[in-house]
Amino acid sequence: MYRFLNYINRKWNNTVFLFHDLATKTRIGWLVKLSIWAHDKAVWQLPERLQLIGGVPVYQLRLERELEIARHQAEYWNSYAGELQEQIFNMPEQNEEIETEPELLLNANS
C-alpha cells in the first residue's frame, strides 16, 4: 500500500513540476502565476512515516545512517585513544632523560 501511495505522490508532484516548468517557458503571465500557485499549493508531501526510498522507509534509512556515523565516530575515537596511549608509553623514556639532567646539574653545582 505504501509503495502505491508513494507512486501516486511522486507522479502527482512530477505533473505539478512539469506544468510549472512548461508555464515558465511559455512566459504567459497568468499561466505562470497559476503554475506558481499550483507549485505552492498543490504539491503533496507525504508524512515521513509513509515515505519510501527504494522500498525502504525513510526513518529506517535515517536510523541506518545515524548508526553508520556512530560506528565511524567510535572507530575514530578508538584510533585516537590508541595513538594517545602510544604517546603515553613513549613519554616515560623522555621523562627519565629530562629528570636525570637536573640531577647531573645539581651534582655538578655541589
LOROBA-725539 format. One line per field, with one value per residue (C-alpha): residue number from 1; residue in three letters; x, y, z. Coordinates in nm, 4 decimals, decimal comma, padded with zeros to 6 digits. Last residue first. Layout:
i	c(NUM|...) .
aa	c(Ala|...) .
xx	c(X|...) .
yy	c(Y|...) .
zz	c(Z|...) .
//
This chain:
i	c(110|109|108|107|106|105|104|103|102|101|100|99|98|97|96|95|94|93|92|91|90|89|88|87|86|85|84|83|82|81|80|79|78|77|76|75|74|73|72|71|70|69|68|67|66|65|64|63|62|61|60|59|58|57|56|55|54|53|52|51|50|49|48|47|46|45|44|43|42|41|40|39|38|37|36|35|34|33|32|31|30|29|28|27|26|25|24|23|22|21|20|19|18|17|16|15|14|13|12|11|10|9|8|7|6|5|4|3|2|1) .
aa	c(Ser|Asn|Ala|Asn|Leu|Leu|Leu|Glu|Pro|Glu|Thr|Glu|Ile|Glu|Glu|Asn|Gln|Glu|Pro|Met|Asn|Phe|Ile|Gln|Glu|Gln|Leu|Glu|Gly|Ala|Tyr|Ser|Asn|Trp|Tyr|Glu|Ala|Gln|His|Arg|Ala|Ile|Glu|Leu|Glu|Arg|Glu|Leu|Arg|Leu|Gln|Tyr|Val|Pro|Val|Gly|Gly|Ile|Leu|Gln|Leu|Arg|Glu|Pro|Leu|Gln|Trp|Val|Ala|Lys|Asp|His|Ala|Trp|Ile|Ser|Leu|Lys|Val|Leu|Trp|Gly|Ile|Arg|Thr|Lys|Thr|Ala|Leu|Asp|His|Phe|Leu|Phe|Val|Thr|Asn|Asn|Trp|Lys|Arg|Asn|Ile|Tyr|Asn|Leu|Phe|Arg|Tyr|Met) .
xx	c(07,7761|07,6941|07,7890|07,5733|07,2760|07,3346|07,3574|07,0342|06,8741|06,9726|06,8431|06,4846|06,4796|06,6152|06,3716|06,0861|06,1683|06,1607|05,8487|05,6748|05,6810|05,4018|05,1997|05,2456|05,1315|04,8242|04,7482|04,7651|04,5408|04,2903|04,2802|04,2165|03,9348|03,7985|03,7911|03,6417|03,3683|03,2989|03,2647|03,0255|02,8179|02,8032|02,6931|02,4305|02,2990|02,2819|02,0926|01,8492|01,7862|01,7322|01,4811|01,3009|01,2797|01,1010|01,2662|01,1011|01,3699|01,3060|00,9736|00,7711|00,4769|00,6355|00,7647|00,4168|00,3535|00,4027|00,1619|00,2461|-00,0824|-00,0440|00,2988|00,3568|-00,0075|00,0177|00,3400|00,1745|-00,1240|00,1042|00,2994|-00,0257|-00,1480|00,1739|00,2390|00,6149|00,5859|00,8938|00,7520|00,4320|00,6220|00,8292|00,5281|00,3242|00,6181|00,6503|00,2777|00,2977|00,6079|00,4243|00,1307|00,3556|00,5604|00,2545|00,0836|00,3995|00,4425|00,0835|00,1347|00,4530|00,2833|00,0000) .
yy	c(02,0882|02,2569|01,9495|01,7211|01,9547|01,9718|01,5949|01,5630|01,8212|01,6060|01,2814|01,4035|01,5075|01,1702|00,9862|01,1996|01,1085|00,7385|00,7901|00,9577|00,6655|00,4781|00,7999|00,8558|00,5008|00,5586|00,8797|00,6961|00,4184|00,6741|00,8377|00,5016|00,4258|00,7791|00,7342|00,3836|00,5052|00,8037|00,5762|00,3461|00,6456|00,7748|00,4324|00,4074|00,7536|00,6466|00,3273|00,5331|00,7722|00,4806|00,3305|00,6660|00,6952|00,3617|00,1180|00,0369|00,2193|00,5317|00,5208|00,7938|00,6838|00,7518|01,0835|01,2186|01,2534|01,5907|01,6861|01,9812|02,1561|02,4790|02,6251|02,4675|02,5204|02,8877|02,9194|02,7426|02,9781|03,2814|03,1460|03,0827|03,4364|03,5897|03,3778|03,3247|02,9977|02,8550|02,9406|02,7512|02,4446|02,4258|02,4795|02,2136|01,9730|02,0420|01,9778|01,6560|01,5445|01,6113|01,3958|01,1165|01,1099|01,1070|00,8351|00,6199|00,6860|00,5753|00,2621|00,1792|00,2403|00,0000) .
zz	c(04,4604|04,1300|03,9264|04,1383|04,0948|03,7184|03,6947|03,8895|03,6599|03,3565|03,5012|03,5121|03,1463|03,0322|03,2553|03,1206|02,7590|02,8336|03,0413|02,7403|02,4958|02,6742|02,6888|02,3152|02,2447|02,4609|02,2739|01,9403|02,0709|02,2028|01,8589|01,6920|01,9339|01,8848|01,5076|01,5221|01,7587|01,5334|01,2291|01,4165|01,5287|01,1690|01,0396|01,3138|01,2237|00,8579|00,9476|01,1566|00,8662|00,6273|00,8698|00,9038|00,5251|00,4887|00,2425|-00,0936|-00,2894|-00,0871|00,0952|00,2654|00,4824|00,8242|00,6923|00,6223|00,2493|00,0849|-00,1933|-00,4121|-00,4958|-00,3023|-00,3812|-00,7231|-00,8143|-00,7175|-00,9157|-01,2102|-01,1940|-01,1860|-01,4853|-01,6719|-01,5968|-01,7291|-02,0374|-02,0297|-02,2279|-02,0534|-01,7108|-01,7926|-01,9141|-01,5972|-01,3688|-01,5503|-01,5258|-01,1527|-01,0974|-01,3007|-01,1107|-00,7826|-00,8879|-01,0182|-00,6971|-00,4702|-00,6748|-00,6582|-00,2864|-00,2219|-00,4322|-00,2451|00,0880|00,0000) .
//
